[in-house]
Amino acid sequence: MIVCVAVVGHQNNPLYIQSFTDADDALKLHHIVHCSLDVVDERVNNPKKSGSALNETFLGLLYPTENYKVYGYLTNTKVKFILVTTDLDVRDPDVRNFFRRFHAAYVDAVSNPFHVPGKKITSKTFAERVSNIVKSFGLNAAV
């Protein structure tokens, strides 16, 4: 089950953070997202030497904690997507599909002429699309 998704700007400023759990866990999830940025920077600055990894936007499993797994995705504009899940047996193709759909929703949100680049995403349509993507991720993982 996905418990948190986040969009972080290229200067590590939070553009969108949504948690899907109780309010008590929200601060802990924000901390996990913030800590994952160090891992993202480490992977971006020290890429593996294989040719396919240099152009890969899916960063994979950033780090596991006792209760969560944290996955990352980096866009061409250095915007980072962070996914925190409680499922310990998530398959990479499912996470890749989630990030692909999440990226499409993000592109639609920032393509809005009323959106100011670099500012927080406040679109209700984007929030609804993210909620639908999160709900469908849970269904796809169960099948």
PyMOL commands that place a pseudoatom at each C-alpha (Angstrom):
pseudoatom trace, name=CA, resn=MET, resi=1, chain=A, elem=C, hetatm=0, pos=[0.000, 0.000, 0.000]
pseudoatom trace, name=CA, resn=ILE, resi=2, chain=A, elem=C, hetatm=0, pos=[1.306, 3.430, -0.921]
pseudoatom trace, name=CA, resn=VAL, resi=3, chain=A, elem=C, hetatm=0, pos=[1.472, 5.666, 2.138]
pseudoatom trace, name=CA, resn=CYS, resi=4, chain=A, elem=C, hetatm=0, pos=[3.092, 8.788, 0.679]
pseudoatom trace, name=CA, resn=VAL, resi=5, chain=A, elem=C, hetatm=0, pos=[4.026, 10.394, -2.638]
pseudoatom trace, name=CA, resn=ALA, resi=6, chain=A, elem=C, hetatm=0, pos=[6.068, 13.534, -3.117]
pseudoatom trace, name=CA, resn=VAL, resi=7, chain=A, elem=C, hetatm=0, pos=[7.281, 15.845, -5.856]
pseudoatom trace, name=CA, resn=VAL, resi=8, chain=A, elem=C, hetatm=0, pos=[10.496, 17.684, -4.995]
pseudoatom trace, name=CA, resn=GLY, resi=9, chain=A, elem=C, hetatm=0, pos=[11.897, 20.481, -7.152]
pseudoatom trace, name=CA, resn=HIS, resi=10, chain=A, elem=C, hetatm=0, pos=[15.390, 20.608, -8.621]
pseudoatom trace, name=CA, resn=GLN, resi=11, chain=A, elem=C, hetatm=0, pos=[16.536, 22.769, -5.683]
pseudoatom trace, name=CA, resn=ASN, resi=12, chain=A, elem=C, hetatm=0, pos=[15.115, 20.219, -3.201]
pseudoatom trace, name=CA, resn=ASN, resi=13, chain=A, elem=C, hetatm=0, pos=[12.081, 22.360, -2.459]
pseudoatom trace, name=CA, resn=PRO, resi=14, chain=A, elem=C, hetatm=0, pos=[8.869, 20.390, -1.837]
pseudoatom trace, name=CA, resn=LEU, resi=15, chain=A, elem=C, hetatm=0, pos=[6.349, 20.978, -4.624]
pseudoatom trace, name=CA, resn=TYR, resi=16, chain=A, elem=C, hetatm=0, pos=[3.764, 18.405, -3.558]
pseudoatom trace, name=CA, resn=ILE, resi=17, chain=A, elem=C, hetatm=0, pos=[3.563, 15.957, -0.663]
pseudoatom trace, name=CA, resn=GLN, resi=18, chain=A, elem=C, hetatm=0, pos=[0.532, 13.780, -0.051]
pseudoatom trace, name=CA, resn=SER, resi=19, chain=A, elem=C, hetatm=0, pos=[0.283, 11.123, 2.622]
pseudoatom trace, name=CA, resn=PHE, resi=20, chain=A, elem=C, hetatm=0, pos=[-2.417, 8.479, 2.570]
pseudoatom trace, name=CA, resn=THR, resi=21, chain=A, elem=C, hetatm=0, pos=[-2.347, 7.486, 6.254]
pseudoatom trace, name=CA, resn=ASP, resi=22, chain=A, elem=C, hetatm=0, pos=[-3.315, 8.900, 9.631]
pseudoatom trace, name=CA, resn=ALA, resi=23, chain=A, elem=C, hetatm=0, pos=[-2.228, 12.403, 10.522]
pseudoatom trace, name=CA, resn=ASP, resi=24, chain=A, elem=C, hetatm=0, pos=[0.135, 10.964, 13.165]
pseudoatom trace, name=CA, resn=ASP, resi=25, chain=A, elem=C, hetatm=0, pos=[2.310, 9.421, 10.453]
pseudoatom trace, name=CA, resn=ALA, resi=26, chain=A, elem=C, hetatm=0, pos=[2.431, 12.504, 8.219]
pseudoatom trace, name=CA, resn=LEU, resi=27, chain=A, elem=C, hetatm=0, pos=[5.427, 14.091, 9.954]
pseudoatom trace, name=CA, resn=LYS, resi=28, chain=A, elem=C, hetatm=0, pos=[7.345, 10.798, 9.943]
pseudoatom trace, name=CA, resn=LEU, resi=29, chain=A, elem=C, hetatm=0, pos=[6.631, 10.342, 6.221]
pseudoatom trace, name=CA, resn=HIS, resi=30, chain=A, elem=C, hetatm=0, pos=[7.787, 13.887, 5.456]
pseudoatom trace, name=CA, resn=HIS, resi=31, chain=A, elem=C, hetatm=0, pos=[11.014, 13.092, 7.287]
pseudoatom trace, name=CA, resn=ILE, resi=32, chain=A, elem=C, hetatm=0, pos=[11.467, 9.881, 5.256]
pseudoatom trace, name=CA, resn=VAL, resi=33, chain=A, elem=C, hetatm=0, pos=[10.931, 11.832, 2.014]
pseudoatom trace, name=CA, resn=HIS, resi=34, chain=A, elem=C, hetatm=0, pos=[13.442, 14.471, 3.125]
pseudoatom trace, name=CA, resn=CYS, resi=35, chain=A, elem=C, hetatm=0, pos=[16.046, 11.825, 4.033]
pseudoatom trace, name=CA, resn=SER, resi=36, chain=A, elem=C, hetatm=0, pos=[15.593, 10.102, 0.682]
pseudoatom trace, name=CA, resn=LEU, resi=37, chain=A, elem=C, hetatm=0, pos=[16.815, 13.232, -1.110]
pseudoatom trace, name=CA, resn=ASP, resi=38, chain=A, elem=C, hetatm=0, pos=[20.350, 12.494, 0.090]
pseudoatom trace, name=CA, resn=VAL, resi=39, chain=A, elem=C, hetatm=0, pos=[20.185, 9.062, -1.506]
pseudoatom trace, name=CA, resn=VAL, resi=40, chain=A, elem=C, hetatm=0, pos=[18.848, 10.551, -4.744]
pseudoatom trace, name=CA, resn=ASP, resi=41, chain=A, elem=C, hetatm=0, pos=[21.706, 13.084, -4.836]
pseudoatom trace, name=CA, resn=GLU, resi=42, chain=A, elem=C, hetatm=0, pos=[24.224, 10.329, -4.151]
pseudoatom trace, name=CA, resn=ARG, resi=43, chain=A, elem=C, hetatm=0, pos=[22.898, 8.184, -7.008]
pseudoatom trace, name=CA, resn=VAL, resi=44, chain=A, elem=C, hetatm=0, pos=[22.754, 11.109, -9.433]
pseudoatom trace, name=CA, resn=ASN, resi=45, chain=A, elem=C, hetatm=0, pos=[26.262, 12.338, -8.629]
pseudoatom trace, name=CA, resn=ASN, resi=46, chain=A, elem=C, hetatm=0, pos=[27.825, 8.844, -8.569]
pseudoatom trace, name=CA, resn=PRO, resi=47, chain=A, elem=C, hetatm=0, pos=[26.097, 6.902, -11.359]
pseudoatom trace, name=CA, resn=LYS, resi=48, chain=A, elem=C, hetatm=0, pos=[26.968, 3.311, -12.115]
pseudoatom trace, name=CA, resn=LYS, resi=49, chain=A, elem=C, hetatm=0, pos=[29.191, 3.029, -15.134]
pseudoatom trace, name=CA, resn=SER, resi=50, chain=A, elem=C, hetatm=0, pos=[26.831, 0.940, -17.267]
pseudoatom trace, name=CA, resn=GLY, resi=51, chain=A, elem=C, hetatm=0, pos=[25.514, 2.699, -20.358]
pseudoatom trace, name=CA, resn=SER, resi=52, chain=A, elem=C, hetatm=0, pos=[21.817, 2.079, -19.710]
pseudoatom trace, name=CA, resn=ALA, resi=53, chain=A, elem=C, hetatm=0, pos=[21.991, 3.444, -16.155]
pseudoatom trace, name=CA, resn=LEU, resi=54, chain=A, elem=C, hetatm=0, pos=[23.201, 6.853, -17.315]
pseudoatom trace, name=CA, resn=ASN, resi=55, chain=A, elem=C, hetatm=0, pos=[19.911, 7.709, -19.012]
pseudoatom trace, name=CA, resn=GLU, resi=56, chain=A, elem=C, hetatm=0, pos=[17.656, 5.881, -16.551]
pseudoatom trace, name=CA, resn=THR, resi=57, chain=A, elem=C, hetatm=0, pos=[15.087, 8.063, -14.808]
pseudoatom trace, name=CA, resn=PHE, resi=58, chain=A, elem=C, hetatm=0, pos=[13.831, 5.305, -12.496]
pseudoatom trace, name=CA, resn=LEU, resi=59, chain=A, elem=C, hetatm=0, pos=[16.179, 5.253, -9.514]
pseudoatom trace, name=CA, resn=GLY, resi=60, chain=A, elem=C, hetatm=0, pos=[14.683, 2.106, -8.010]
pseudoatom trace, name=CA, resn=LEU, resi=61, chain=A, elem=C, hetatm=0, pos=[14.677, 1.290, -4.331]
pseudoatom trace, name=CA, resn=LEU, resi=62, chain=A, elem=C, hetatm=0, pos=[16.385, 4.166, -2.554]
pseudoatom trace, name=CA, resn=TYR, resi=63, chain=A, elem=C, hetatm=0, pos=[16.397, 2.541, 0.851]
pseudoatom trace, name=CA, resn=PRO, resi=64, chain=A, elem=C, hetatm=0, pos=[14.255, 0.266, 2.977]
pseudoatom trace, name=CA, resn=THR, resi=65, chain=A, elem=C, hetatm=0, pos=[13.305, 1.044, 6.560]
pseudoatom trace, name=CA, resn=GLU, resi=66, chain=A, elem=C, hetatm=0, pos=[11.773, -1.298, 9.086]
pseudoatom trace, name=CA, resn=ASN, resi=67, chain=A, elem=C, hetatm=0, pos=[8.212, -0.537, 7.952]
pseudoatom trace, name=CA, resn=TYR, resi=68, chain=A, elem=C, hetatm=0, pos=[8.600, 1.189, 4.595]
pseudoatom trace, name=CA, resn=LYS, resi=69, chain=A, elem=C, hetatm=0, pos=[10.311, 0.988, 1.235]
pseudoatom trace, name=CA, resn=VAL, resi=70, chain=A, elem=C, hetatm=0, pos=[11.248, 4.221, -0.516]
pseudoatom trace, name=CA, resn=TYR, resi=71, chain=A, elem=C, hetatm=0, pos=[11.496, 4.437, -4.320]
pseudoatom trace, name=CA, resn=GLY, resi=72, chain=A, elem=C, hetatm=0, pos=[12.711, 7.324, -6.453]
pseudoatom trace, name=CA, resn=TYR, resi=73, chain=A, elem=C, hetatm=0, pos=[12.337, 8.736, -9.947]
pseudoatom trace, name=CA, resn=LEU, resi=74, chain=A, elem=C, hetatm=0, pos=[14.193, 11.667, -11.511]
pseudoatom trace, name=CA, resn=THR, resi=75, chain=A, elem=C, hetatm=0, pos=[12.811, 13.665, -14.426]
pseudoatom trace, name=CA, resn=ASN, resi=76, chain=A, elem=C, hetatm=0, pos=[14.919, 15.270, -17.157]
pseudoatom trace, name=CA, resn=THR, resi=77, chain=A, elem=C, hetatm=0, pos=[14.436, 18.639, -15.420]
pseudoatom trace, name=CA, resn=LYS, resi=78, chain=A, elem=C, hetatm=0, pos=[15.866, 17.226, -12.152]
pseudoatom trace, name=CA, resn=VAL, resi=79, chain=A, elem=C, hetatm=0, pos=[12.468, 17.118, -10.430]
pseudoatom trace, name=CA, resn=LYS, resi=80, chain=A, elem=C, hetatm=0, pos=[12.329, 14.159, -8.072]
pseudoatom trace, name=CA, resn=PHE, resi=81, chain=A, elem=C, hetatm=0, pos=[9.373, 11.878, -7.400]
pseudoatom trace, name=CA, resn=ILE, resi=82, chain=A, elem=C, hetatm=0, pos=[9.427, 9.907, -4.154]
pseudoatom trace, name=CA, resn=LEU, resi=83, chain=A, elem=C, hetatm=0, pos=[7.161, 6.949, -3.363]
pseudoatom trace, name=CA, resn=VAL, resi=84, chain=A, elem=C, hetatm=0, pos=[6.880, 5.462, 0.130]
pseudoatom trace, name=CA, resn=THR, resi=85, chain=A, elem=C, hetatm=0, pos=[5.127, 2.108, 0.441]
pseudoatom trace, name=CA, resn=THR, resi=86, chain=A, elem=C, hetatm=0, pos=[4.441, -0.409, 3.194]
pseudoatom trace, name=CA, resn=ASP, resi=87, chain=A, elem=C, hetatm=0, pos=[4.454, -3.348, 0.784]
pseudoatom trace, name=CA, resn=LEU, resi=88, chain=A, elem=C, hetatm=0, pos=[7.665, -5.281, 1.207]
pseudoatom trace, name=CA, resn=ASP, resi=89, chain=A, elem=C, hetatm=0, pos=[7.167, -7.380, -1.933]
pseudoatom trace, name=CA, resn=VAL, resi=90, chain=A, elem=C, hetatm=0, pos=[6.565, -4.682, -4.555]
pseudoatom trace, name=CA, resn=ARG, resi=91, chain=A, elem=C, hetatm=0, pos=[7.770, -5.516, -8.059]
pseudoatom trace, name=CA, resn=ASP, resi=92, chain=A, elem=C, hetatm=0, pos=[9.869, -2.983, -9.966]
pseudoatom trace, name=CA, resn=PRO, resi=93, chain=A, elem=C, hetatm=0, pos=[7.624, -3.054, -13.084]
pseudoatom trace, name=CA, resn=ASP, resi=94, chain=A, elem=C, hetatm=0, pos=[4.652, -2.006, -10.923]
pseudoatom trace, name=CA, resn=VAL, resi=95, chain=A, elem=C, hetatm=0, pos=[6.638, 0.879, -9.449]
pseudoatom trace, name=CA, resn=ARG, resi=96, chain=A, elem=C, hetatm=0, pos=[7.894, 1.917, -12.900]
pseudoatom trace, name=CA, resn=ASN, resi=97, chain=A, elem=C, hetatm=0, pos=[4.305, 1.944, -14.174]
pseudoatom trace, name=CA, resn=PHE, resi=98, chain=A, elem=C, hetatm=0, pos=[3.245, 4.045, -11.175]
pseudoatom trace, name=CA, resn=PHE, resi=99, chain=A, elem=C, hetatm=0, pos=[5.996, 6.590, -11.811]
pseudoatom trace, name=CA, resn=ARG, resi=100, chain=A, elem=C, hetatm=0, pos=[5.179, 6.720, -15.524]
pseudoatom trace, name=CA, resn=ARG, resi=101, chain=A, elem=C, hetatm=0, pos=[1.533, 7.557, -14.739]
pseudoatom trace, name=CA, resn=PHE, resi=102, chain=A, elem=C, hetatm=0, pos=[2.534, 9.944, -11.937]
pseudoatom trace, name=CA, resn=HIS, resi=103, chain=A, elem=C, hetatm=0, pos=[4.936, 11.742, -14.293]
pseudoatom trace, name=CA, resn=ALA, resi=104, chain=A, elem=C, hetatm=0, pos=[2.154, 12.154, -16.882]
pseudoatom trace, name=CA, resn=ALA, resi=105, chain=A, elem=C, hetatm=0, pos=[-0.125, 13.677, -14.214]
pseudoatom trace, name=CA, resn=TYR, resi=106, chain=A, elem=C, hetatm=0, pos=[2.702, 15.988, -13.121]
pseudoatom trace, name=CA, resn=VAL, resi=107, chain=A, elem=C, hetatm=0, pos=[3.346, 17.146, -16.689]
pseudoatom trace, name=CA, resn=ASP, resi=108, chain=A, elem=C, hetatm=0, pos=[-0.351, 17.919, -17.137]
pseudoatom trace, name=CA, resn=ALA, resi=109, chain=A, elem=C, hetatm=0, pos=[-0.388, 19.890, -13.871]
pseudoatom trace, name=CA, resn=VAL, resi=110, chain=A, elem=C, hetatm=0, pos=[2.648, 22.031, -14.639]
pseudoatom trace, name=CA, resn=SER, resi=111, chain=A, elem=C, hetatm=0, pos=[1.500, 22.595, -18.220]
pseudoatom trace, name=CA, resn=ASN, resi=112, chain=A, elem=C, hetatm=0, pos=[-1.407, 24.599, -16.849]
pseudoatom trace, name=CA, resn=PRO, resi=113, chain=A, elem=C, hetatm=0, pos=[-0.828, 28.232, -17.909]
pseudoatom trace, name=CA, resn=PHE, resi=114, chain=A, elem=C, hetatm=0, pos=[-1.814, 29.409, -14.407]
pseudoatom trace, name=CA, resn=HIS, resi=115, chain=A, elem=C, hetatm=0, pos=[0.831, 27.303, -12.675]
pseudoatom trace, name=CA, resn=VAL, resi=116, chain=A, elem=C, hetatm=0, pos=[3.958, 29.190, -11.658]
pseudoatom trace, name=CA, resn=PRO, resi=117, chain=A, elem=C, hetatm=0, pos=[7.067, 27.031, -12.233]
pseudoatom trace, name=CA, resn=GLY, resi=118, chain=A, elem=C, hetatm=0, pos=[8.912, 26.165, -9.038]
pseudoatom trace, name=CA, resn=LYS, resi=119, chain=A, elem=C, hetatm=0, pos=[5.903, 26.820, -6.807]
pseudoatom trace, name=CA, resn=LYS, resi=120, chain=A, elem=C, hetatm=0, pos=[3.843, 24.239, -4.936]
pseudoatom trace, name=CA, resn=ILE, resi=121, chain=A, elem=C, hetatm=0, pos=[1.280, 22.323, -6.945]
pseudoatom trace, name=CA, resn=THR, resi=122, chain=A, elem=C, hetatm=0, pos=[-2.149, 23.247, -5.606]
pseudoatom trace, name=CA, resn=SER, resi=123, chain=A, elem=C, hetatm=0, pos=[-4.298, 21.829, -8.395]
pseudoatom trace, name=CA, resn=LYS, resi=124, chain=A, elem=C, hetatm=0, pos=[-7.282, 19.817, -7.136]
pseudoatom trace, name=CA, resn=THR, resi=125, chain=A, elem=C, hetatm=0, pos=[-7.324, 17.935, -10.437]
pseudoatom trace, name=CA, resn=PHE, resi=126, chain=A, elem=C, hetatm=0, pos=[-3.721, 16.844, -9.870]
pseudoatom trace, name=CA, resn=ALA, resi=127, chain=A, elem=C, hetatm=0, pos=[-4.547, 15.703, -6.322]
pseudoatom trace, name=CA, resn=GLU, resi=128, chain=A, elem=C, hetatm=0, pos=[-7.504, 13.676, -7.610]
pseudoatom trace, name=CA, resn=ARG, resi=129, chain=A, elem=C, hetatm=0, pos=[-5.402, 12.068, -10.361]
pseudoatom trace, name=CA, resn=VAL, resi=130, chain=A, elem=C, hetatm=0, pos=[-2.718, 11.169, -7.835]
pseudoatom trace, name=CA, resn=SER, resi=131, chain=A, elem=C, hetatm=0, pos=[-5.323, 9.610, -5.542]
pseudoatom trace, name=CA, resn=ASN, resi=132, chain=A, elem=C, hetatm=0, pos=[-6.695, 7.565, -8.446]
pseudoatom trace, name=CA, resn=ILE, resi=133, chain=A, elem=C, hetatm=0, pos=[-3.210, 6.412, -9.452]
pseudoatom trace, name=CA, resn=VAL, resi=134, chain=A, elem=C, hetatm=0, pos=[-2.468, 5.399, -5.851]
pseudoatom trace, name=CA, resn=LYS, resi=135, chain=A, elem=C, hetatm=0, pos=[-5.749, 3.477, -5.587]
pseudoatom trace, name=CA, resn=SER, resi=136, chain=A, elem=C, hetatm=0, pos=[-5.112, 1.679, -8.875]
pseudoatom trace, name=CA, resn=PHE, resi=137, chain=A, elem=C, hetatm=0, pos=[-1.567, 0.792, -7.763]
pseudoatom trace, name=CA, resn=GLY, resi=138, chain=A, elem=C, hetatm=0, pos=[-3.016, -1.108, -4.826]
pseudoatom trace, name=CA, resn=LEU, resi=139, chain=A, elem=C, hetatm=0, pos=[-5.364, -2.998, -7.134]
pseudoatom trace, name=CA, resn=ASN, resi=140, chain=A, elem=C, hetatm=0, pos=[-2.640, -3.858, -9.645]
pseudoatom trace, name=CA, resn=ALA, resi=141, chain=A, elem=C, hetatm=0, pos=[-0.343, -5.162, -6.914]
pseudoatom trace, name=CA, resn=ALA, resi=142, chain=A, elem=C, hetatm=0, pos=[-3.071, -7.434, -5.553]
pseudoatom trace, name=CA, resn=VAL, resi=143, chain=A, elem=C, hetatm=0, pos=[-3.773, -9.029, -8.947]
for i in range(1, 143): cmd.bond("trace and resi %d" % i, "trace and resi %d" % (i + 1))
show_as sticks, trace
zoom trace
